[in-house]
Amino acid sequence: MTAIAAPRPAAVSFRHRGAAGGYLHAGAWAAGLSIGWGVLPEAGDSTSDIAAKYAAHQGTAIAQSVLVHGLAAVAVALVAAALVGAGRRLAGYAAFAASGLALGQLVLEQVAVHSSADTTTAALFNAAQHVDGVKMLLFAAAAVAVGRAATGRWAGLLSYTTAAAIAVSGVGYLAGAAPLRAAAMLSLPLLLVWMIAAGRGTGRDA
């Protein structure tokens, strides 16, 4: 009778940690978008619009920022730790860096919400958008690294598609180019799915 080898404890631990991070990331973004959709500032808004929207929806702005930048940063760090632990160091380090930038966005947006000067509020908000662009490029790098190590066709396709879409939107946020920023409508859902897949896959090849 052939014995079935049990998964190594480290591999199981990485996979559970990564999976938890992936699902937490998706949940944080889903909750954040649901409470702030259509009422909070968006990239490309004027100074007066940014200040007015923050003033009218301060509590919502604080809560959304905590969810999509604070809680999401913790979730990304969990996936990053699982990637590093599974030997995918380049992807993990890129994800760790993205997590750090998300925390930076949290600080910028919290200060922006509480600022009494419209120009300061808008400047901080726009700075957070530029940081978002860099963060997206880091996610793209992480996705490429995972794609190169993927053993399954679906995992590779998802990683490379996510990388391409989020790189385009990242350049758009950095350059302030609205047509490229629009790619975020595709890249964000892809990123959420990819984060779950990357987190769940960390224990398979470790």
C-alpha positions in Angstrom: 0.0 0.0 0.0 1.5 3.3 -1.0 1.6 6.0 1.7 0.4 9.5 0.8 2.9 12.2 1.8 1.4 14.8 4.1 1.9 18.5 3.1 4.9 20.0 4.9 3.8 22.1 7.9 5.7 25.2 6.5 3.9 24.9 3.2 0.5 24.6 4.8 1.3 27.6 7.0 2.4 29.8 4.1 -0.7 28.8 2.1 -3.1 29.6 5.0 -1.4 32.9 5.7 -1.4 33.8 2.0 -5.0 32.8 1.4 -6.2 34.7 4.5 -4.3 37.8 3.1 -5.8 37.4 -0.3 -9.4 37.2 0.9 -8.9 40.0 3.5 -7.5 42.2 0.7 -10.6 41.6 -1.5 -12.9 42.1 1.4 -11.3 45.4 2.4 -11.5 46.8 -1.1 -15.1 45.6 -1.6 -16.2 47.2 1.7 -14.3 50.4 1.0 -15.7 50.8 -2.5 -19.2 50.1 -1.4 -19.2 52.9 1.2 -17.5 55.6 -0.9 -18.6 54.9 -4.5 -19.7 58.1 -6.2 -19.4 60.5 -3.2 -15.6 60.7 -2.6 -12.9 62.5 -4.7 -11.5 60.8 -7.7 -8.2 61.3 -9.6 -8.6 64.2 -11.9 -11.1 66.2 -9.7 -10.5 69.9 -9.3 -9.1 71.4 -6.0 -12.6 72.7 -5.1 -14.3 69.4 -5.8 -11.8 67.4 -3.8 -12.2 69.7 -0.8 -16.0 69.8 -1.0 -16.4 66.1 -1.3 -14.1 65.5 1.7 -15.9 68.2 3.7 -19.3 66.7 3.0 -18.3 63.0 3.6 -15.5 63.2 6.1 -16.5 60.1 8.0 -16.9 58.1 4.9 -13.5 59.2 3.6 -11.8 58.2 6.8 -13.4 54.8 6.9 -12.7 54.1 3.2 -9.1 55.1 3.6 -8.6 52.8 6.6 -10.2 49.9 4.6 -8.5 50.2 1.2 -5.1 51.5 2.4 -4.8 50.4 6.1 -6.5 47.0 6.3 -5.6 46.2 2.7 -1.9 47.0 3.5 -2.0 44.4 6.3 -3.6 41.9 3.9 -0.9 42.5 1.2 1.8 42.1 3.9 0.4 38.6 4.7 0.5 37.6 1.1 4.0 39.1 0.8 5.2 37.1 3.8 3.7 33.9 2.3 5.4 34.5 -1.0 8.8 35.1 0.6 8.4 32.1 2.8 7.5 30.0 -0.3 10.7 31.0 -2.0 9.2 33.6 -4.3 11.3 36.4 -2.9 11.1 38.9 -5.7 7.3 38.8 -5.8 7.2 39.0 -2.0 9.6 41.9 -1.7 7.7 43.8 -4.3 4.4 43.1 -2.5 6.0 44.2 0.8 7.0 47.5 -0.8 3.5 48.0 -2.2 2.1 47.4 1.3 4.3 50.1 2.7 3.2 52.5 0.1 -0.4 51.8 0.9 0.3 52.8 4.5 1.8 56.0 3.1 -1.4 56.6 1.2 -3.4 56.1 4.4 -1.4 58.8 6.2 -1.7 61.2 3.2 -5.4 60.8 2.9 -6.1 61.0 6.7 -4.2 64.3 6.8 -6.0 65.5 3.7 -9.4 64.8 5.2 -8.6 66.8 8.3 -6.9 69.8 6.5 -8.7 73.1 6.6 -7.0 74.5 3.5 -8.4 73.4 0.2 -5.1 73.6 -1.6 -3.4 71.4 1.0 -6.3 68.9 0.9 -6.0 68.6 -2.9 -2.2 68.5 -2.9 -2.2 65.6 -0.4 -5.0 63.8 -2.2 -3.1 64.1 -5.5 0.1 63.0 -3.9 -1.7 59.8 -2.7 -2.8 59.2 -6.3 0.8 59.4 -7.5 1.9 57.0 -4.8 -0.9 54.7 -6.0 0.7 54.7 -9.4 4.0 53.5 -8.0 2.2 50.9 -5.9 0.5 49.6 -9.0 3.8 49.2 -10.8 5.1 47.2 -7.8 2.1 45.0 -8.0 2.8 44.5 -11.7 6.3 43.4 -10.9 5.1 41.0 -8.2 2.5 39.5 -10.7 5.2 39.1 -13.4 7.5 37.3 -10.8 4.6 35.0 -9.8 3.8 34.4 -13.4 7.3 33.3 -14.3 7.3 30.8 -11.4 3.7 29.5 -12.1 3.4 25.8 -13.0 -0.2 26.1 -14.3 -1.4 27.8 -17.5 -4.3 29.6 -15.7 -2.0 30.9 -13.0 0.5 32.3 -15.5 -2.2 33.8 -17.7 -3.9 35.5 -14.7 -0.5 36.9 -13.4 0.6 38.3 -16.8 -2.9 39.8 -17.6 -3.0 41.4 -14.1 0.5 42.7 -14.6 -0.2 44.3 -18.0 -3.5 45.9 -16.9 -2.2 47.3 -13.6 1.0 48.6 -15.2 -1.1 50.6 -17.7 -3.2 52.1 -14.9 -0.1 52.7 -12.8 1.4 54.8 -15.6 -1.9 56.6 -15.9 -1.9 57.6 -12.2 1.7 58.6 -12.3 1.3 60.7 -15.5 -2.2 62.0 -14.7 -3.4 60.5 -18.0 -7.2 59.8 -17.7 -7.4 57.3 -20.6 -4.7 55.2 -18.9 -6.2 55.6 -15.5 -9.4 54.1 -16.8 -7.6 50.8 -17.0 -8.1 50.6 -13.2 -11.7 49.5 -13.9 -10.2 46.3 -15.2 -6.9 46.1 -13.3 -8.5 46.4 -9.8 -10.8 43.3 -10.1 -7.9 41.4 -11.7 -5.6 42.4 -8.8 -8.2 41.3 -6.2 -8.5 37.9 -7.9 -4.8 37.6 -8.5 -4.0 38.4 -4.8 -6.3 35.5 -3.7 -4.8 33.1 -6.3 -1.2 34.1 -5.4 -1.9 33.7 -1.7 -3.6 30.4 -2.1 -0.8 29.1 -4.3 2.1 29.8 -2.0 2.0 26.4 -0.3 1.9 24.4 -3.5 5.4 24.7 -4.7 7.2 25.4 -1.4 
